[in-house]
């Protein structure tokens, strides 16, 4: 079942890439006691994700953070090394990259999709959410291939108080 507004995000261990390499990150701790914008992409270095989705959040990170958001995070079903390289490639230092290599978090919230036909295995749907203390306040899922709309930085800004 897909996560809904009002639901609490599950506590799953993900990976993030820090100065000393990959490290574990508990989503329960990550989302606790703060407001987080999380957006997810089908894959690092893929065209729409690299040309539209991530750049929108990079350009608007300061404005999003100024509206009471404590953290902006990008999740992908890739490993921490790939996401670390992608973060550098995208100049996305203001965004925490979350590696869900086994799609554990993605499956737990019902956002998994089978992209095996394209040789990509299990991936995440493109979505964005706003959560306060781990509770989902906004959820936008883009269902049309190649479209970044409900999960865009602009839409997130439209759903945050000015």
C-alpha positions as CSV (number, residue, x, y, z in Angstrom):
1,X,0.0,0.0,0.0
2,X,1.3,3.4,-0.9
3,X,2.0,5.8,1.9
4,X,-0.5,8.6,2.4
5,X,-0.7,12.0,3.9
6,X,-0.9,11.6,7.7
7,X,1.1,8.4,7.7
8,X,4.4,8.0,9.6
9,X,7.4,7.1,7.6
10,X,9.0,3.7,8.5
11,X,12.3,3.4,10.3
12,X,14.6,1.8,7.8
13,X,18.4,1.8,7.5
14,X,19.7,3.6,4.4
15,X,23.2,4.6,3.4
16,X,24.6,8.0,2.8
17,X,28.1,8.9,1.6
18,X,30.2,11.0,3.9
19,X,33.8,12.1,4.0
20,X,34.9,8.7,5.3
21,X,32.7,6.8,2.8
22,X,29.3,5.2,3.2
23,X,27.6,5.2,6.5
24,X,24.3,3.9,7.9
25,X,21.4,6.3,8.3
26,X,18.3,5.5,10.3
27,X,15.2,7.1,8.7
28,X,13.6,7.2,12.1
29,X,16.4,9.4,13.4
30,X,16.7,11.4,10.2
31,X,13.1,12.5,10.2
32,X,12.7,12.9,14.0
33,X,11.9,16.3,15.4
34,X,12.3,18.3,12.2
35,X,10.7,19.1,8.8
36,X,12.3,17.3,5.9
37,X,11.6,17.6,2.1
38,X,12.4,14.2,0.5
39,X,12.3,13.7,-3.2
40,X,12.9,10.4,-4.9
41,X,14.1,9.6,-8.4
42,X,14.1,6.5,-10.5
43,X,17.9,6.6,-10.9
44,X,21.0,8.6,-10.5
45,X,22.6,10.0,-13.7
46,X,19.4,9.3,-15.7
47,X,18.3,12.1,-18.0
48,X,15.2,13.6,-16.4
49,X,16.7,13.2,-12.9
50,X,20.0,14.9,-13.8
51,X,18.6,17.5,-16.2
52,X,15.4,18.6,-14.4
53,X,14.6,17.1,-11.0
54,X,17.8,17.5,-9.0
55,X,18.8,20.9,-10.6
56,X,15.4,22.3,-9.5
57,X,16.2,21.5,-5.9
58,X,19.8,22.7,-6.2
59,X,18.7,26.1,-7.5
60,X,15.9,26.5,-5.0
61,X,17.5,24.9,-1.9
62,X,18.0,28.2,-0.1
63,X,14.4,29.3,-0.6
64,X,13.1,25.9,0.6
65,X,15.3,25.9,3.7
66,X,14.3,29.5,4.4
67,X,10.6,28.3,4.7
68,X,11.2,26.2,7.8
69,X,12.7,23.1,6.2
70,X,15.6,21.6,8.1
71,X,16.8,19.2,5.4
72,X,16.4,18.4,1.8
73,X,17.1,14.8,0.8
74,X,17.1,12.9,-2.4
75,X,16.5,9.1,-2.4
76,X,17.3,6.7,-5.1
77,X,17.6,2.9,-5.4
78,X,21.3,3.2,-6.1
79,X,24.4,2.6,-3.9
80,X,26.0,5.3,-1.8
81,X,29.1,5.5,-4.0
82,X,26.9,6.3,-7.1
83,X,24.9,8.9,-5.1
84,X,28.1,10.5,-3.8
85,X,29.4,10.8,-7.3
86,X,26.1,12.1,-8.6
87,X,25.9,14.7,-5.7
88,X,29.3,16.1,-6.8
89,X,28.3,16.0,-10.5
90,X,25.1,17.9,-9.7
91,X,26.8,20.4,-7.4
92,X,24.2,19.3,-4.9
93,X,26.0,19.8,-1.6
94,X,22.9,21.2,0.1
95,X,21.1,18.0,-0.6
96,X,21.5,14.8,1.5
97,X,21.7,11.8,-0.8
98,X,20.0,8.7,0.6
99,X,21.0,5.4,-1.0
100,X,18.2,2.8,-0.8
101,X,20.3,0.1,-2.6
102,X,18.0,-2.8,-1.8
103,X,14.8,-0.7,-2.2
104,X,13.8,-1.5,1.4
105,X,12.5,2.0,2.2
106,X,10.9,2.3,-1.3
107,X,9.1,-1.0,-0.9
108,X,8.0,-0.2,2.7
109,X,6.2,3.0,1.5
110,X,4.8,1.3,-1.6
111,X,6.7,3.5,-4.1
112,X,8.6,0.6,-5.8
113,X,8.2,-0.1,-9.5
114,X,9.6,-2.8,-11.7
115,X,11.9,-1.2,-14.3
116,X,13.3,-4.6,-15.4
117,X,12.1,-4.1,-19.0
118,X,14.6,-1.2,-19.2
119,X,17.4,-3.2,-17.5
120,X,17.1,-1.2,-14.3
121,X,15.5,-3.8,-11.9
122,X,13.4,-2.5,-9.0
123,X,13.4,1.3,-8.8
124,X,11.4,4.1,-7.1
125,X,8.6,6.0,-8.5
126,X,9.3,9.7,-8.9
127,X,7.8,11.5,-5.9
128,X,8.4,14.2,-3.3
129,X,7.1,14.6,0.2
130,X,7.2,17.0,3.1
131,X,7.3,15.4,6.5
132,X,7.4,16.9,10.0
133,X,8.6,14.6,12.7
134,X,8.3,11.7,10.3
135,X,4.6,12.4,9.5
136,X,3.8,13.0,5.8
137,X,2.2,16.4,5.2
138,X,2.5,16.6,1.4
139,X,2.9,13.8,-1.1
140,X,3.2,14.3,-4.8
141,X,3.7,11.4,-7.2
142,X,4.5,11.8,-10.8
143,X,3.0,8.9,-12.7
144,X,3.6,10.0,-16.3
145,X,7.0,8.9,-17.7
146,X,9.4,11.8,-18.1
147,X,7.3,14.3,-16.2
148,X,8.5,16.2,-13.2
149,X,5.5,18.0,-11.8
150,X,4.0,17.0,-8.5
151,X,7.5,16.2,-7.2
152,X,9.3,19.3,-8.4
153,X,11.0,21.9,-6.3
154,X,8.4,24.5,-7.5
155,X,5.5,22.3,-6.3
156,X,7.2,21.8,-3.0
157,X,7.6,25.5,-2.6
158,X,3.9,25.9,-3.4
159,X,3.1,23.6,-0.5
160,X,5.3,25.3,2.1
161,X,4.2,28.4,4.0
162,X,5.9,31.6,2.7
